Amino acid sequence: MGKLRLIAGLILALFLVGFAVAEDAPAVVWEINLKDTISFIYSVDETSDGGYILTGIEGSNDVLVKLDSDGKVEWDKDFGGISEGRSVQQTSDGGYILTGFGGWLIKTDSNGDEEWSEDYGSFNIYSVDETSDGGFILAGSEGALIKTDELGDLSWEKDFDAIDIHWVEQASDGGYILAGFVGPLGSWDGLLIKTDSDGDKEWSRILDGYGNDLFYAVDPTSDGGYIAGGFTGSNGTDFWLVKTDFDGVGEWIKTFGGSGREEARYVQETSDGGYILAGYTTSSKSGYVGWLVKTDSSGNEEWSQTYGSSGSNLIYSAQQTSDGGFILAGGYNFWVVKLVQDDDEDDDGVLNEHDKCPGTVLPDEPGKLTLFFHYSDIDGDGIFETEGKPKLINGIWTRTIKDSQFTLEKTYGCSCTQILELKPDELESNEEPFYGCTYDTMMKFIRQNGWAKKLF
């Protein structure tokens, strides 16, 4: 096994952050608590309809919860007798695959109804990924790596010298990249393993600092290498971000933390070539709060932001969403947060009445449709919230929501507006036309142009 020793002040680059509201941090669009549905969330995945799928635990049972794009519960499923869902993913057929404690794997349809389930033993499965052949790769405790076909039948099984493998993902070459840890309590070392498509080890790397070091996640990067995230005990307990090349050779190592405890549970390469680390910290407030760190492609911090205030808002799962924002989820407060990377002019982390207009654009000719987006925090909770659907009021499409109002008008002027142009060949006739555009056609066009997740 290859081994890297982190030498404080030489290889280890330490960044102590102030946990203030970051200038470029994304703003909260909505934030929900699912305490009546789920008691702890371990995994979230954006779905093809712009919503989200969650898994976790309620009582002693695994729970699967589907949210729409506004964070409203569409349905939830309780798989009695199966405990603690740890990983969920939407599958290529529109259904879902989930797994967790007890060595089980469940496949559902798009409505969350079980299609089949399998039990592979008494160990815990922490991670699942659909593979290019339609099957699934699973990883978990005792160094277990399991490959199945599309119906869950066992293809092969491997055991590696590891305490736990917390993450597995198929690599670009058809093999698999694994992240976890080895060693006894008090001297854990971060572990990365790369296998071929048959699960045979090609290389492994132990990253050894001082104290406990652990990887919770790893993501293949666009340059062919890998980015791994977790925590290190080399200077207290801090976020740990490690970049390697395709062969697992270390390129750089960064840590992020303050005077308390920080653990990163998720890492991902972002659309701009940088990285996000998501987890929790005790350095900014009493108790645990969620913490999101964004870096550039070299691991240098661009911004960081804490989310939540209850003292137990731990981020256990996160993802950059297709609109460029982020979805965060965790416990103990059964907590889901949607972020969007724009329009937070006063940098307080929320969209509200204090924010300036997101940009005024005048149409080059009269008669085009203008989308008015009025910010206000009517209920005084400091968060921009949305609910309901647009209605045609006095000839104008109006969406009255809890904290603000959208209107679509045929207008020449703009004030706190953004412009939506609808071309004649993209419109459809209807019994209730709105300047030649029905609500359904308008919504379709808005979604196609990336507006749906931000506004509707």
DRENDO-1510 file (C-alpha; in Angstrom, 1 decimal, always signed):
<recs>
REC; n; res; u; v; w
REC; 1; MET; +0.0; +0.0; +0.0 .
REC; 2; GLY; +1.2; +3.5; -0.8 .
REC; 3; LYS; +1.4; +5.7; +2.2 .
REC; 4; LEU; +1.5; +9.5; +2.7 .
REC; 5; ARG; +2.6; +11.1; +6.0 .
REC; 6; LEU; +1.2; +14.5; +6.5 .
REC; 7; ILE; +3.9; +16.7; +7.9 .
REC; 8; ALA; +2.5; +19.7; +9.7 .
REC; 9; GLY; +3.8; +22.9; +8.2 .
REC; 10; LEU; +5.3; +21.1; +5.1 .
REC; 11; ILE; +2.8; +19.0; +3.2 .
REC; 12; LEU; -0.3; +19.9; +5.2 .
REC; 13; ALA; -1.8; +23.3; +4.3 .
REC; 14; LEU; -4.1; +24.5; +7.1 .
REC; 15; PHE; -6.7; +27.2; +6.6 .
REC; 16; LEU; -8.5; +28.5; +9.7 .
REC; 17; VAL; -11.7; +30.2; +8.6 .
REC; 18; GLY; -13.8; +32.8; +10.4 .
REC; 19; PHE; -17.2; +31.3; +9.7 .
REC; 20; ALA; -18.6; +34.7; +8.8 .
REC; 21; VAL; -21.2; +35.0; +6.1 .
REC; 22; ALA; -19.2; +34.7; +2.9 .
REC; 23; GLU; -19.5; +37.3; +0.2 .
REC; 24; ASP; -20.2; +34.8; -2.6 .
REC; 25; ALA; -22.0; +32.1; -0.6 .
REC; 26; PRO; -25.3; +30.9; -2.1 .
REC; 27; ALA; -28.6; +32.0; -0.6 .
REC; 28; VAL; -31.3; +30.0; +1.0 .
REC; 29; VAL; -34.3; +29.5; -1.3 .
REC; 30; TRP; -36.2; +27.2; +1.0 .
REC; 31; GLU; -35.6; +25.3; +4.2 .
REC; 32; ILE; -37.8; +22.5; +5.6 .
REC; 33; ASN; -37.9; +20.2; +8.6 .
REC; 34; LEU; -39.4; +16.7; +8.0 .
REC; 35; LYS; -39.8; +15.7; +11.7 .
REC; 36; ASP; -43.2; +14.2; +11.0 .
REC; 37; THR; -41.8; +12.1; +8.1 .
REC; 38; ILE; -38.2; +11.1; +8.9 .
REC; 39; SER; -36.1; +11.4; +12.0 .
REC; 40; PHE; -32.6; +11.4; +10.4 .
REC; 41; ILE; -31.6; +12.0; +6.8 .
REC; 42; TYR; -28.4; +10.3; +5.5 .
REC; 43; SER; -28.6; +10.7; +1.7 .
REC; 44; VAL; -30.2; +13.0; -0.9 .
REC; 45; ASP; -30.1; +12.9; -4.7 .
REC; 46; GLU; -31.6; +15.3; -7.2 .
REC; 47; THR; -34.2; +13.7; -9.5 .
REC; 48; SER; -34.9; +14.1; -13.2 .
REC; 49; ASP; -38.1; +16.1; -12.5 .
REC; 50; GLY; -36.2; +18.7; -10.6 .
REC; 51; GLY; -37.2; +17.3; -7.2 .
REC; 52; TYR; -35.2; +15.3; -4.6 .
REC; 53; ILE; -35.2; +11.8; -3.2 .
REC; 54; LEU; -34.1; +11.3; +0.5 .
REC; 55; THR; -33.5; +8.2; +2.6 .
REC; 56; GLY; -32.8; +7.8; +6.3 .
REC; 57; ILE; -34.5; +6.5; +9.4 .
REC; 58; GLU; -37.8; +6.9; +11.2 .
REC; 59; GLY; -38.1; +4.9; +14.4 .
REC; 60; SER; -36.3; +1.7; +13.5 .
REC; 61; ASN; -37.4; +1.6; +9.9 .
REC; 62; ASP; -35.9; +2.8; +6.6 .
REC; 63; VAL; -37.8; +5.7; +5.0 .
REC; 64; LEU; -37.8; +6.9; +1.4 .
REC; 65; VAL; -39.1; +10.5; +0.8 .
REC; 66; LYS; -39.8; +12.3; -2.4 .
REC; 67; LEU; -39.8; +16.1; -2.5 .
REC; 68; ASP; -40.8; +18.3; -5.4 .
REC; 69; SER; -38.6; +21.2; -6.5 .
REC; 70; ASP; -40.1; +23.5; -3.8 .
REC; 71; GLY; -39.3; +21.1; -1.0 .
REC; 72; LYS; -42.9; +19.8; -0.6 .
REC; 73; VAL; -43.4; +16.1; +0.2 .
REC; 74; GLU; -44.9; +14.3; -2.7 .
REC; 75; TRP; -44.8; +10.9; -1.0 .
REC; 76; ASP; -43.0; +8.8; +1.6 .
REC; 77; LYS; -42.5; +5.1; +2.0 .
REC; 78; ASP; -41.7; +3.1; +5.1 .
REC; 79; PHE; -39.9; -0.2; +4.7 .
REC; 80; GLY; -40.8; -1.9; +7.9 .
REC; 81; GLY; -38.3; -4.3; +9.4 .
REC; 82; ILE; -35.4; -2.8; +7.4 .
REC; 83; SER; -33.4; -0.3; +9.4 .
REC; 84; GLU; -31.5; +2.9; +8.6 .
REC; 85; GLY; -31.3; +3.9; +4.9 .
REC; 86; ARG; -27.8; +5.2; +4.2 .
REC; 87; SER; -27.6; +5.7; +0.5 .
REC; 88; VAL; -30.2; +6.5; -2.3 .
REC; 89; GLN; -29.9; +7.2; -6.0 .
REC; 90; GLN; -32.3; +7.6; -8.8 .
REC; 91; THR; -31.8; +4.9; -11.4 .
REC; 92; SER; -31.8; +5.1; -15.2 .
REC; 93; ASP; -35.3; +3.7; -15.4 .
REC; 94; GLY; -36.7; +6.5; -13.2 .
REC; 95; GLY; -37.0; +4.4; -10.1 .
REC; 96; TYR; -34.7; +4.4; -7.0 .
REC; 97; ILE; -32.1; +2.2; -5.4 .
REC; 98; LEU; -31.4; +2.4; -1.7 .
REC; 99; THR; -29.4; +0.5; +0.9 .
REC; 100; GLY; -28.2; +0.7; +4.5 .
REC; 101; PHE; -27.7; -1.1; +7.7 .
REC; 102; GLY; -28.2; -4.9; +7.7 .
REC; 103; GLY; -26.8; -5.6; +4.2 .
REC; 104; TRP; -30.0; -5.0; +2.3 .
REC; 105; LEU; -30.7; -3.5; -1.1 .
REC; 106; ILE; -34.1; -2.3; -2.3 .
REC; 107; LYS; -35.2; -1.3; -5.8 .
REC; 108; THR; -38.4; +0.7; -6.2 .
REC; 109; ASP; -40.3; +2.2; -9.1 .
REC; 110; SER; -40.7; +5.9; -9.7 .
REC; 111; ASN; -43.5; +6.1; -7.0 .
REC; 112; GLY; -41.3; +4.4; -4.4 .
REC; 113; ASP; -43.1; +1.1; -4.5 .
REC; 114; GLU; -40.8; -1.9; -4.0 .
REC; 115; GLU; -39.9; -3.9; -7.1 .
REC; 116; TRP; -37.4; -6.2; -5.4 .
REC; 117; SER; -35.1; -6.5; -2.4 .
REC; 118; GLU; -32.0; -8.5; -1.5 .
REC; 119; ASP; -30.1; -9.2; +1.7 .
REC; 120; TYR; -26.4; -9.7; +1.4 .
REC; 121; GLY; -25.5; -10.4; +5.1 .
REC; 122; SER; -25.3; -8.8; +8.5 .
REC; 123; PHE; -22.8; -6.0; +7.7 .
REC; 124; ASN; -23.7; -2.4; +6.9 .
REC; 125; ILE; -23.8; -1.0; +3.4 .
REC; 126; TYR; -23.0; +2.8; +3.3 .
REC; 127; SER; -22.9; +3.5; -0.4 .
REC; 128; VAL; -24.6; +2.4; -3.6 .
REC; 129; ASP; -24.0; +3.4; -7.3 .
REC; 130; GLU; -25.7; +2.3; -10.4 .
REC; 131; THR; -23.1; +0.9; -12.9 .
REC; 132; SER; -22.9; +1.3; -16.6 .
REC; 133; ASP; -24.1; -2.2; -17.2 .
REC; 134; GLY; -27.4; -1.5; -15.3 .
REC; 135; GLY; -26.3; -3.3; -12.2 .
REC; 136; PHE; -25.1; -1.9; -8.9 .
REC; 137; ILE; -22.0; -1.6; -6.8 .
REC; 138; LEU; -22.2; -1.6; -3.0 .
REC; 139; ALA; -19.7; -0.8; -0.3 .
REC; 140; GLY; -19.8; -0.9; +3.5 .
REC; 141; SER; -18.4; -2.1; +6.8 .
REC; 142; GLU; -15.7; -4.8; +7.1 .
REC; 143; GLY; -14.2; -3.6; +3.8 .
REC; 144; ALA; -17.0; -5.2; +1.8 .
REC; 145; LEU; -17.4; -4.5; -2.0 .
REC; 146; ILE; -20.4; -6.2; -3.7 .
REC; 147; LYS; -21.4; -6.1; -7.4 .
REC; 148; THR; -24.9; -7.1; -8.5 .
REC; 149; ASP; -26.8; -7.3; -11.7 .
REC; 150; GLU; -29.9; -5.2; -12.5 .
REC; 151; LEU; -32.1; -7.5; -10.4 .
REC; 152; GLY; -29.8; -7.5; -7.4 .
REC; 153; ASP; -28.4; -11.0; -8.0 .
REC; 154; LEU; -24.8; -11.3; -6.8 .
REC; 155; SER; -22.1; -11.0; -9.5 .
REC; 156; TRP; -19.1; -11.0; -7.2 .
REC; 157; GLU; -18.0; -9.9; -3.7 .
REC; 158; LYS; -14.6; -8.6; -2.5 .
REC; 159; ASP; -13.2; -8.0; +1.0 .
REC; 160; PHE; -10.5; -5.3; +1.6 .
REC; 161; ASP; -8.3; -4.5; +4.5 .
REC; 162; ALA; -10.5; -1.7; +5.8 .
REC; 163; ILE; -12.6; -0.9; +8.8 .
REC; 164; ASP; -15.3; +0.8; +6.8 .
REC; 165; ILE; -15.7; +1.8; +3.1 .
REC; 166; HIS; -18.0; +4.8; +3.2 .
REC; 167; TRP; -18.2; +5.6; -0.5 .
REC; 168; VAL; -18.0; +3.7; -3.8 .
REC; 169; GLU; -18.4; +5.2; -7.3 .
REC; 170; GLN; -17.8; +3.8; -10.8 .
REC; 171; ALA; -14.7; +5.4; -12.4 .
REC; 172; SER; -14.4; +6.6; -16.0 .
REC; 173; ASP; -12.5; +3.4; -17.0 .
REC; 174; GLY; -15.3; +1.1; -15.7 .
REC; 175; GLY; -13.5; +0.3; -12.5 .
REC; 176; TYR; -14.4; +1.6; -9.0 .
REC; 177; ILE; -13.0; +4.1; -6.6 .
REC; 178; LEU; -13.5; +3.5; -2.9 .
REC; 179; ALA; -13.0; +5.8; +0.2 .
REC; 180; GLY; -12.9; +4.9; +3.9 .
REC; 181; PHE; -10.5; +4.2; +6.7 .
REC; 182; VAL; -8.2; +1.6; +8.3 .
REC; 183; GLY; -6.6; +1.2; +11.7 .
REC; 184; PRO; -7.7; +1.0; +15.3 .
REC; 185; LEU; -9.6; +3.7; +17.1 .
REC; 186; GLY; -7.3; +6.6; +18.0 .
REC; 187; SER; -5.1; +6.1; +14.9 .
REC; 188; TRP; -7.5; +5.8; +12.0 .
REC; 189; ASP; -5.9; +6.5; +8.6 .
REC; 190; GLY; -7.8; +7.6; +5.4 .
REC; 191; LEU; -8.0; +5.0; +2.7 .
REC; 192; LEU; -8.5; +5.2; -1.0 .
REC; 193; ILE; -8.7; +2.1; -3.2 .
REC; 194; LYS; -9.0; +1.8; -7.0 .
REC; 195; THR; -10.2; -1.5; -8.5 .
REC; 196; ASP; -10.8; -2.7; -12.0 .
REC; 197; SER; -14.3; -3.6; -13.3 .
REC; 198; ASP; -14.0; -7.1; -11.6 .
REC; 199; GLY; -13.3; -5.6; -8.2 .
REC; 200; ASP; -9.6; -6.5; -8.3 .
REC; 201; LYS; -7.4; -3.9; -6.6 .
REC; 202; GLU; -5.2; -1.8; -8.9 .
REC; 203; TRP; -3.8; +0.5; -6.2 .
REC; 204; SER; -4.5; +1.7; -2.7 .
REC; 205; ARG; -3.4; +4.7; -0.7 .
REC; 206; ILE; -3.3; +5.2; +3.1 .
REC; 207; LEU; -3.2; +8.9; +4.1 .
REC; 208; ASP; -1.8; +9.1; +7.6 .
REC; 209; GLY; -1.9; +12.3; +9.7 .
REC; 210; TYR; -1.8; +12.5; +13.4 .
REC; 211; GLY; -4.8; +11.2; +15.3 .
REC; 212; ASN; -7.9; +10.0; +13.5 .
REC; 213; ASP; -8.2; +10.6; +9.7 .
REC; 214; LEU; -11.1; +9.3; +7.7 .
REC; 215; PHE; -12.6; +9.7; +4.2 .
REC; 216; TYR; -16.4; +9.8; +3.9 .
REC; 217; ALA; -16.6; +10.5; +0.1 .
REC; 218; VAL; -14.6; +10.5; -3.1 .
REC; 219; ASP; -15.5; +11.9; -6.6 .
REC; 220; PRO; -13.8; +11.3; -9.9 .
REC; 221; THR; -12.6; +14.6; -11.4 .
REC; 222; SER; -12.7; +16.0; -14.9 .
REC; 223; ASP; -8.9; +15.7; -15.2 .
REC; 224; GLY; -9.0; +11.9; -14.6 .
REC; 225; GLY; -8.0; +12.1; -11.0 .
REC; 226; TYR; -10.0; +12.0; -7.7 .
REC; 227; ILE; -11.1; +14.3; -5.0 .
REC; 228; ALA; -11.6; +12.9; -1.5 .
REC; 229; GLY; -13.2; +14.5; +1.5 .
REC; 230; GLY; -13.5; +13.7; +5.2 .
REC; 231; PHE; -11.8; +14.8; +8.4 .
REC; 232; THR; -8.3; +14.8; +9.8 .
REC; 233; GLY; -7.1; +14.9; +13.4 .
REC; 234; SER; -3.8; +16.5; +12.5 .
REC; 235; ASN; -4.8; +19.8; +14.0 .
REC; 236; GLY; -7.9; +19.1; +16.1 .
REC; 237; THR; -10.6; +17.8; +13.9 .
REC; 238; ASP; -11.0; +19.6; +10.6 .
REC; 239; PHE; -12.4; +19.3; +7.1 .
REC; 240; TRP; -10.0; +17.3; +4.9 .
REC; 241; LEU; -9.7; +17.7; +1.1 .
REC; 242; VAL; -7.3; +15.6; -0.8 .
REC; 243; LYS; -6.6; +15.6; -4.6 .
REC; 244; THR; -4.9; +12.8; -6.4 .
REC; 245; ASP; -4.1; +11.9; -9.9 .
REC; 246; PHE; -5.5; +8.8; -11.8 .
REC; 247; ASP; -3.0; +6.6; -10.1 .
REC; 248; GLY; -3.8; +7.8; -6.6 .
REC; 249; VAL; -0.6; +9.9; -6.3 .
REC; 250; GLY; -1.3; +12.9; -4.1 .
REC; 251; GLU; -1.3; +16.3; -5.8 .
REC; 252; TRP; -2.3; +18.5; -2.8 .
REC; 253; ILE; -3.9; +18.4; +0.6 .
REC; 254; LYS; -6.0; +21.1; +2.3 .
REC; 255; THR; -7.7; +21.3; +5.7 .
REC; 256; PHE; -10.4; +23.8; +6.8 .
REC; 257; GLY; -11.5; +24.4; +10.4 .
REC; 258; GLY; -11.7; +26.5; +13.4 .
REC; 259; SER; -11.4; +25.9; +17.2 .
REC; 260; GLY; -14.1; +23.3; +17.3 .
REC; 261; ARG; -14.8; +20.1; +15.5 .
REC; 262; GLU; -15.4; +19.9; +11.8 .
REC; 263; GLU; -16.3; +16.8; +9.8 .
REC; 264; ALA; -16.9; +16.8; +6.0 .
REC; 265; ARG; -19.4; +14.1; +4.9 .
REC; 266; TYR; -19.6; +14.9; +1.2 .
REC; 267; VAL; -17.3; +16.1; -1.6 .
REC; 268; GLN; -18.0; +16.9; -5.2 .
REC; 269; GLU; -16.3; +18.5; -8.2 .
REC; 270; THR; -18.5; +21.5; -9.2 .
REC; 271; SER; -19.4; +22.7; -12.6 .
REC; 272; ASP; -16.7; +25.4; -12.6 .
REC; 273; GLY; -13.9; +22.9; -11.9 .
REC; 274; GLY; -13.7; +23.6; -8.2 .
REC; 275; TYR; -14.9; +21.6; -5.3 .
REC; 276; ILE; -17.5; +21.6; -2.4 .
REC; 277; LEU; -17.1; +20.1; +1.0 .
REC; 278; ALA; -20.2; +19.7; +3.1 .
REC; 279; GLY; -20.6; +18.6; +6.7 .
REC; 280; TYR; -20.8; +20.3; +10.1 .
REC; 281; THR; -18.9; +22.4; +12.5 .
REC; 282; THR; -19.0; +23.4; +16.2 .
REC; 283; SER; -16.7; +26.4; +15.7 .
REC; 284; SER; -19.2; +29.1; +14.9 .
REC; 285; LYS; -22.1; +28.6; +17.3 .
REC; 286; SER; -23.1; +26.4; +20.2 .
REC; 287; GLY; -23.9; +22.9; +19.1 .
REC; 288; TYR; -23.6; +21.6; +15.6 .
REC; 289; VAL; -24.5; +23.6; +12.5 .
REC; 290; GLY; -24.1; +22.7; +8.8 .
REC; 291; TRP; -21.0; +24.0; +7.0 .
REC; 292; LEU; -20.4; +24.3; +3.2 .
REC; 293; VAL; -17.0; +25.1; +1.8 .
REC; 294; LYS; -16.3; +26.0; -1.8 .
REC; 295; THR; -12.8; +25.9; -3.3 .
REC; 296; ASP; -11.2; +26.6; -6.6 .
REC; 297; SER; -9.6; +23.8; -8.7 .
REC; 298; SER; -6.4; +24.0; -6.5 .
REC; 299; GLY; -8.3; +23.6; -3.2 .
REC; 300; ASN; -8.1; +27.3; -2.2 .
REC; 301; GLU; -11.2; +28.5; -0.4 .
REC; 302; GLU; -13.5; +30.8; -2.4 .
REC; 303; TRP; -16.2; +31.0; +0.3 .
REC; 304; SER; -17.6; +29.1; +3.2 .
REC; 305; GLN; -21.0; +29.4; +4.9 .
REC; 306; THR; -22.7; +27.9; +7.9 .
REC; 307; TYR; -26.4; +26.9; +7.7 .
REC; 308; GLY; -28.9; +26.2; +10.4 .
REC; 309; SER; -29.1; +27.6; +13.9 .
REC; 310; SER; -30.8; +25.0; +16.1 .
REC; 311; GLY; -27.5; +23.4; +17.4 .
REC; 312; SER; -28.1; +20.1; +15.6 .
REC; 313; ASN; -28.3; +20.9; +11.9 .
REC; 314; LEU; -25.7; +18.4; +10.6 .
REC; 315; ILE; -25.2; +18.1; +6.9 .
REC; 316; TYR; -24.8; +14.4; +6.0 .
REC; 317; SER; -25.5; +14.6; +2.3 .
REC; 318; ALA; -25.2; +17.4; -0.3 .
REC; 319; GLN; -25.1; +17.8; -4.1 .
REC; 320; GLN; -24.7; +20.6; -6.6 .
REC; 321; THR; -28.0; +20.8; -8.4 .
REC; 322; SER; -28.6; +21.3; -12.1 .
REC; 323; ASP; -29.4; +25.0; -11.7 .
REC; 324; GLY; -25.9; +25.6; -10.2 .
REC; 325; GLY; -27.2; +25.8; -6.6 .
REC; 326; PHE; -27.0; +23.1; -3.9 .
REC; 327; ILE; -29.2; +20.8; -1.9 .
REC; 328; LEU; -28.2; +20.0; +1.7 .
REC; 329; ALA; -29.8; +17.4; +3.9 .
REC; 330; GLY; -29.1; +15.8; +7.3 .
REC; 331; GLY; -30.2; +15.6; +11.0 .
REC; 332; TYR; -30.9; +15.6; +13.8 .
REC; 333; ASN; -33.5; +18.1; +12.9 .
REC; 334; PHE; -34.7; +16.2; +9.7 .
REC; 335; TRP; -33.4; +19.1; +7.7 .
REC; 336; VAL; -33.3; +19.9; +4.0 .
REC; 337; VAL; -32.0; +23.2; +2.6 .
REC; 338; LYS; -32.1; +24.4; -1.1 .
REC; 339; LEU; -29.5; +27.0; -2.0 .
REC; 340; VAL; -29.2; +29.1; -5.2 .
REC; 341; GLN; -26.0; +30.9; -6.3 .
REC; 342; ASP; -27.4; +34.4; -7.1 .
REC; 343; ASP; -29.3; +37.5; -6.0 .
REC; 344; ASP; -28.2; +37.6; -2.4 .
REC; 345; GLU; -27.1; +41.2; -2.6 .
REC; 346; ASP; -26.5; +41.9; +1.1 .
REC; 347; ASP; -24.7; +38.6; +1.6 .
REC; 348; ASP; -26.8; +37.5; +4.6 .
REC; 349; GLY; -27.4; +34.0; +3.2 .
REC; 350; VAL; -31.1; +34.5; +2.4 .
REC; 351; LEU; -33.2; +36.1; -0.3 .
REC; 352; ASN; -35.4; +38.7; +1.3 .
REC; 353; GLU; -36.6; +42.3; +1.2 .
REC; 354; HIS; -33.1; +43.7; +1.9 .
REC; 355; ASP; -31.8; +42.4; -1.4 .
REC; 356; LYS; -31.5; +44.7; -4.3 .
REC; 357; CYS; -33.0; +44.0; -7.7 .
REC; 358; PRO; -31.2; +41.1; -9.4 .
REC; 359; GLY; -30.7; +43.2; -12.5 .
REC; 360; THR; -32.9; +45.3; -14.7 .
REC; 361; VAL; -33.1; +44.5; -18.4 .
REC; 362; LEU; -35.2; +46.5; -20.8 .
REC; 363; PRO; -36.7; +44.8; -23.8 .
REC; 364; ASP; -35.6; +46.1; -27.2 .
REC; 365; GLU; -39.2; +46.4; -28.3 .
REC; 366; PRO; -42.6; +46.7; -26.6 .
REC; 367; GLY; -45.0; +43.8; -26.1 .
REC; 368; LYS; -42.5; +41.2; -24.8 .
REC; 369; LEU; -43.3; +39.4; -21.6 .
REC; 370; THR; -41.6; +40.7; -18.5 .
REC; 371; LEU; -41.2; +38.5; -15.4 .
REC; 372; PHE; -41.5; +40.6; -12.2 .
REC; 373; PHE; -39.8; +39.0; -9.2 .
REC; 374; HIS; -40.6; +40.9; -6.0 .
REC; 375; TYR; -38.6; +40.1; -2.9 .
REC; 376; SER; -40.2; +40.5; +0.5 .
REC; 377; ASP; -40.2; +38.7; +3.8 .
REC; 378; ILE; -43.8; +39.0; +4.8 .
REC; 379; ASP; -43.8; +36.5; +7.6 .
REC; 380; GLY; -40.5; +37.9; +9.1 .
REC; 381; ASP; -38.7; +34.6; +9.4 .
REC; 382; GLY; -35.7; +35.9; +7.3 .
REC; 383; ILE; -36.2; +33.3; +4.6 .
REC; 384; PHE; -37.6; +33.8; +1.1 .
REC; 385; GLU; -40.4; +31.1; +0.8 .
REC; 386; THR; -42.7; +30.1; -2.1 .
REC; 387; GLU; -45.9; +28.1; -2.3 .
REC; 388; GLY; -48.9; +27.9; -4.7 .
REC; 389; LYS; -49.3; +28.2; -8.4 .
REC; 390; PRO; -49.8; +31.3; -10.7 .
REC; 391; LYS; -53.4; +32.4; -11.3 .
REC; 392; LEU; -54.8; +34.7; -14.0 .
REC; 393; ILE; -55.9; +37.8; -12.1 .
REC; 394; ASN; -57.2; +40.8; -14.2 .
REC; 395; GLY; -55.5; +39.5; -17.3 .
REC; 396; ILE; -52.1; +39.1; -15.6 .
REC; 397; TRP; -50.6; +35.8; -14.4 .
REC; 398; THR; -49.9; +36.3; -10.7 .
REC; 399; ARG; -48.4; +33.9; -8.2 .
REC; 400; THR; -49.2; +34.9; -4.6 .
REC; 401; ILE; -46.8; +33.2; -2.3 .
REC; 402; LYS; -46.1; +33.3; +1.4 .
REC; 403; ASP; -43.3; +35.9; +1.1 .
REC; 404; SER; -43.6; +37.5; -2.2 .
REC; 405; GLN; -45.4; +37.7; -5.6 .
REC; 406; PHE; -44.6; +36.9; -9.2 .
REC; 407; THR; -46.4; +38.6; -12.0 .
REC; 408; LEU; -46.1; +38.2; -15.8 .
REC; 409; GLU; -47.1; +41.3; -17.7 .
REC; 410; LYS; -47.0; +42.5; -21.2 .
REC; 411; THR; -45.0; +45.6; -20.4 .
REC; 412; TYR; -42.3; +47.9; -21.7 .
REC; 413; GLY; -40.8; +49.1; -18.4 .
REC; 414; CYS; -38.9; +47.1; -15.7 .
REC; 415; SER; -38.3; +47.4; -12.0 .
REC; 416; CYS; -36.7; +44.6; -10.1 .
REC; 417; THR; -37.3; +42.4; -13.1 .
REC; 418; GLN; -35.9; +39.8; -15.4 .
REC; 419; ILE; -37.0; +39.4; -19.0 .
REC; 420; LEU; -38.6; +36.2; -20.4 .
REC; 421; GLU; -39.0; +36.3; -24.2 .
REC; 422; LEU; -41.6; +34.0; -25.8 .
REC; 423; LYS; -41.3; +33.7; -29.5 .
REC; 424; PRO; -44.5; +33.2; -31.6 .
REC; 425; ASP; -43.4; +29.8; -32.9 .
REC; 426; GLU; -42.9; +28.6; -29.3 .
REC; 427; LEU; -46.4; +29.5; -28.3 .
REC; 428; GLU; -49.6; +27.3; -28.4 .
REC; 429; SER; -53.2; +28.4; -28.7 .
REC; 430; ASN; -55.6; +27.5; -25.9 .
REC; 431; GLU; -59.1; +28.4; -24.7 .
REC; 432; GLU; -57.5; +30.6; -22.1 .
REC; 433; PRO; -54.6; +32.3; -23.8 .
REC; 434; PHE; -52.4; +34.8; -22.1 .
REC; 435; TYR; -51.0; +36.9; -24.9 .
REC; 436; GLY; -50.9; +33.8; -27.0 .
REC; 437; CYS; -49.3; +31.7; -24.2 .
REC; 438; THR; -51.0; +29.2; -21.9 .
REC; 439; TYR; -49.8; +28.6; -18.4 .
REC; 440; ASP; -48.6; +25.1; -19.3 .
REC; 441; THR; -46.7; +26.4; -22.4 .
REC; 442; MET; -45.2; +29.2; -20.3 .
REC; 443; MET; -44.0; +26.8; -17.7 .
REC; 444; LYS; -42.5; +24.5; -20.3 .
REC; 445; PHE; -40.6; +27.4; -21.8 .
REC; 446; ILE; -39.5; +28.6; -18.4 .
REC; 447; ARG; -38.1; +25.1; -17.5 .
REC; 448; GLN; -36.3; +24.8; -20.8 .
REC; 449; ASN; -34.5; +28.0; -20.1 .
REC; 450; GLY; -33.5; +27.1; -16.6 .
REC; 451; TRP; -36.0; +29.3; -14.7 .
REC; 452; ALA; -38.2; +26.6; -13.1 .
REC; 453; LYS; -36.0; +25.8; -10.2 .
REC; 454; LYS; -35.2; +29.4; -9.4 .
REC; 455; LEU; -38.7; +30.9; -9.6 .
REC; 456; PHE; -41.5; +28.4; -10.0 .
</recs>
